[in-house]
Amino acid sequence: MKNIKFVIILCLGLLSFTSCDSNKQKQKDEIAYQCPMKCEGEKTFNSKGSCSVCNMDLKLISSKDTSVIESNEISESSIFNLTSEWKTEEAETILLEDLKGKTLVMVMIYTTCKAACPRLVADMRNIEKKLPNNIVNEVSFVMISIDPETDTPQRLKEFAIENFMDGEQWTFLQGTVPNVREFANVLAVKYKQISPMDFSHSNIISVFNPKGELVHQQEGLGVDNKETIAKIIKTVNNE
């Protein structure tokens, strides 16, 4: 009788061990990693690493339903996941996450540009001008230089004053060359230096919600910005 009890207990123990091992294997099979910006769509990876497109660290997800496993108030697609440091026109060092809390309207320019950038600047000012007063205070307009070697904080400050863009709602950022390239990839902005003081580049204005998630992009120069303004208002009102 004692032998029978021993065999039963042993069998139950083996079944329990097998079940735990099976559950662990199942959990392991359901774990995957994915680019926070989804540069390659829903493509997942079996191990940690970085995205080959934007170089951001891959995030842990469930490959079964692509839901986030890690608890984090910053979503997978937020630009606040970027850990790069930037200098403002006031020579202050910030992270993009420091911009969290307001709707962001961003554009990439360079101050020595004589063609497209002045028109992009005019478009940004036009968007600001058309926003209701109770909305504009909830929006930050961010100008990121694609020529960080020339556009020092001092030069960005001068540019801001020259263009009447030195109010609190305006922020100018200088990064390192790699950081600028990384952020341009995130925004799908393409640029190329064609001479020591000249670049060819995409003309895109991007709108992000207060969590740093891209909600709208306006492409072109002097285009009808009604849709952009409507999206900004909707985002500020959290609709």
C-alpha positions as CSV (number, residue, x, y, z in Angstrom):
1,M,0.0,0.0,0.0
2,K,2.8,2.4,0.9
3,N,4.5,1.5,-2.4
4,I,1.3,2.4,-4.3
5,K,1.1,5.8,-2.6
6,F,4.7,6.5,-3.4
7,V,4.2,5.7,-7.1
8,I,1.1,8.0,-7.2
9,I,2.9,10.9,-5.5
10,L,5.9,10.4,-7.8
11,C,3.7,10.4,-10.9
12,L,1.9,13.5,-9.8
13,G,5.2,15.2,-9.2
14,L,6.4,14.3,-12.7
15,L,3.2,15.5,-14.2
16,S,3.5,18.8,-12.3
17,F,7.1,19.3,-13.4
18,T,6.2,18.5,-17.0
19,S,3.3,21.0,-16.9
20,C,5.5,23.8,-15.5
21,D,8.2,23.0,-18.1
22,S,5.6,23.1,-20.9
23,N,4.1,26.4,-19.6
24,K,7.6,27.9,-19.5
25,Q,8.3,26.8,-23.1
26,K,4.9,28.1,-24.2
27,Q,5.7,31.5,-22.6
28,K,9.1,31.5,-24.2
29,D,7.5,30.8,-27.6
30,E,5.1,33.7,-27.2
31,I,7.8,36.2,-26.5
32,A,9.1,38.4,-29.3
33,Y,10.7,41.8,-29.9
34,Q,9.6,44.6,-32.2
35,C,10.8,48.1,-33.3
36,P,8.9,50.7,-31.2
37,M,8.4,52.8,-34.3
38,K,7.4,49.7,-36.4
39,C,9.8,50.7,-39.2
40,E,9.3,47.2,-40.7
41,G,5.6,46.9,-39.9
42,E,4.6,44.1,-37.6
43,K,7.8,42.2,-38.1
44,T,9.1,40.6,-34.8
45,F,12.4,39.2,-33.7
46,N,13.2,36.3,-31.3
47,S,15.9,38.1,-29.4
48,K,17.0,41.6,-28.1
49,G,18.7,44.0,-30.4
50,S,18.2,47.2,-32.3
51,C,16.1,48.2,-35.4
52,S,18.2,48.2,-38.6
53,V,16.3,51.2,-39.8
54,C,16.1,53.7,-36.9
55,N,18.6,52.0,-34.5
56,M,16.2,52.1,-31.6
57,D,16.3,49.3,-29.1
58,L,13.7,46.6,-29.9
59,K,10.8,46.4,-27.3
60,L,9.6,43.2,-25.6
61,I,6.1,42.3,-26.9
62,S,3.8,39.3,-27.0
63,S,4.1,37.8,-30.5
64,K,0.6,36.2,-30.1
65,D,-1.3,39.5,-29.8
66,T,1.4,42.1,-30.0
67,S,0.4,43.6,-26.7
68,V,3.0,45.3,-24.5
69,I,4.3,43.1,-21.7
70,E,6.4,45.8,-20.1
71,S,4.4,48.3,-18.1
72,N,5.4,51.7,-19.4
73,E,3.4,54.9,-19.7
74,I,5.3,55.7,-22.9
75,S,3.8,53.7,-25.8
76,E,5.8,51.7,-28.2
77,S,5.4,54.3,-31.0
78,S,6.3,57.3,-28.9
79,I,9.3,59.4,-29.9
80,F,10.0,59.7,-26.2
81,N,11.6,56.3,-26.4
82,L,14.5,58.0,-28.0
83,T,17.3,58.6,-25.5
84,S,19.3,61.1,-27.5
85,E,20.3,64.4,-25.9
86,W,19.7,67.8,-27.6
87,K,20.7,71.4,-27.0
88,T,18.1,74.1,-27.1
89,E,18.6,77.6,-28.4
90,E,19.1,78.5,-24.8
91,A,22.0,76.0,-24.6
92,E,20.0,73.8,-22.3
93,T,20.5,70.0,-22.6
94,I,17.2,68.1,-22.9
95,L,15.7,64.8,-23.9
96,L,12.8,64.6,-26.3
97,E,10.8,63.2,-23.3
98,D,11.2,66.6,-21.7
99,L,8.7,67.9,-24.3
100,K,6.0,65.6,-23.1
101,G,2.7,67.1,-22.1
102,K,1.9,69.3,-25.0
103,T,0.9,68.7,-28.6
104,L,4.1,69.0,-30.7
105,V,4.4,70.4,-34.2
106,M,7.9,69.6,-35.5
107,V,9.9,70.3,-38.6
108,M,13.5,69.8,-39.7
109,I,15.3,72.7,-41.2
110,Y,18.7,74.5,-41.3
111,T,19.3,78.2,-40.8
112,T,21.5,78.9,-43.8
113,C,18.9,77.5,-46.2
114,K,17.7,80.0,-48.8
115,A,15.1,78.0,-50.6
116,A,12.7,75.5,-48.9
117,C,13.4,76.3,-45.2
118,P,12.1,79.9,-45.2
119,R,8.9,78.6,-46.6
120,L,8.7,75.9,-44.0
121,V,9.3,78.5,-41.3
122,A,6.4,80.6,-42.9
123,D,4.2,77.5,-42.9
124,M,4.9,76.9,-39.2
125,R,4.2,80.5,-38.3
126,N,1.0,80.4,-40.4
127,I,-0.2,77.3,-38.5
128,E,0.5,79.1,-35.2
129,K,-1.3,82.2,-36.3
130,K,-4.5,80.2,-37.3
131,L,-4.8,78.3,-34.0
132,P,-7.3,79.6,-31.4
133,N,-5.7,81.4,-28.4
134,N,-6.9,78.8,-26.0
135,I,-5.3,76.1,-28.1
136,V,-1.9,77.7,-29.0
137,N,-0.9,77.7,-25.4
138,E,-1.1,73.9,-25.4
139,V,1.1,73.5,-28.4
140,S,4.9,73.5,-28.7
141,F,6.5,74.3,-32.1
142,V,9.8,72.5,-32.5
143,M,12.5,73.3,-35.1
144,I,15.2,70.7,-35.4
145,S,18.4,71.5,-37.3
146,I,19.7,69.1,-39.9
147,D,23.0,71.0,-39.9
148,P,24.1,70.7,-36.2
149,E,27.7,71.7,-37.0
150,T,26.6,75.2,-38.3
151,D,23.5,75.6,-36.2
152,T,24.9,76.0,-32.7
153,P,22.6,77.1,-29.9
154,Q,23.8,80.6,-30.4
155,R,23.0,80.6,-34.1
156,L,19.6,79.0,-33.4
157,K,18.8,81.7,-30.9
158,E,19.7,84.4,-33.4
159,F,17.6,82.7,-36.0
160,A,14.6,82.6,-33.6
161,I,14.9,86.3,-32.9
162,E,15.3,87.2,-36.6
163,N,12.1,85.3,-37.4
164,F,10.1,86.4,-34.4
165,M,10.0,82.9,-33.1
166,D,11.6,83.4,-29.7
167,G,8.4,83.0,-27.7
168,E,7.9,80.2,-25.1
169,Q,5.9,78.2,-27.6
170,W,9.0,77.9,-29.9
171,T,11.9,75.5,-29.3
172,F,15.0,75.0,-31.5
173,L,17.1,71.9,-31.2
174,Q,20.7,71.0,-32.1
175,G,21.7,67.4,-31.9
176,T,24.7,65.3,-32.9
177,V,24.9,64.2,-36.5
178,P,23.9,60.6,-35.6
179,N,21.0,61.8,-33.4
180,V,19.7,64.0,-36.2
181,R,19.9,61.1,-38.6
182,E,18.1,58.8,-36.2
183,F,15.3,61.3,-35.7
184,A,15.0,62.0,-39.4
185,N,14.5,58.3,-40.0
186,V,11.8,58.2,-37.4
187,L,10.0,61.1,-39.2
188,A,10.7,59.6,-42.7
189,V,12.5,62.8,-43.5
190,K,15.2,62.4,-46.1
191,Y,18.1,64.8,-46.4
192,K,21.5,64.9,-48.0
193,Q,24.4,67.4,-47.9
194,I,25.1,68.6,-51.4
195,S,27.7,71.3,-50.5
196,P,29.4,72.6,-47.4
197,M,26.5,74.9,-46.6
198,D,23.6,73.4,-48.5
199,F,21.3,70.4,-48.1
200,S,18.5,68.8,-50.1
201,H,15.7,67.6,-47.8
202,S,12.1,66.5,-47.4
203,N,9.5,69.2,-46.5
204,I,7.4,67.6,-43.8
205,I,5.7,69.1,-40.8
206,S,4.8,66.4,-38.2
207,V,2.2,66.6,-35.4
208,F,2.6,64.5,-32.3
209,N,0.1,64.1,-29.4
210,P,1.3,64.9,-25.8
211,K,2.5,61.3,-25.4
212,G,4.9,61.7,-28.4
213,E,2.8,59.6,-30.8
214,L,2.7,60.7,-34.5
215,V,-0.9,61.7,-35.5
216,H,-0.4,63.7,-38.7
217,Q,2.1,64.8,-41.3
218,Q,1.8,67.7,-43.8
219,E,4.1,67.4,-46.8
220,G,5.0,70.1,-49.2
221,L,5.5,73.9,-49.2
222,G,2.7,76.4,-48.9
223,V,0.1,73.7,-48.9
224,D,-3.4,74.1,-47.5
225,N,-3.0,73.5,-43.8
226,K,-6.6,73.2,-42.8
227,E,-6.3,69.5,-42.1
228,T,-3.2,70.1,-40.0
229,I,-4.8,72.8,-37.9
230,A,-7.9,70.6,-37.4
231,K,-5.7,67.7,-36.3
232,I,-3.8,69.9,-33.8
233,I,-7.1,71.2,-32.3
234,K,-8.5,67.7,-32.1
235,T,-5.3,66.4,-30.5
236,V,-5.2,69.2,-27.9
237,N,-8.9,68.5,-27.1
238,N,-8.1,64.8,-26.8
239,E,-10.9,63.9,-29.3
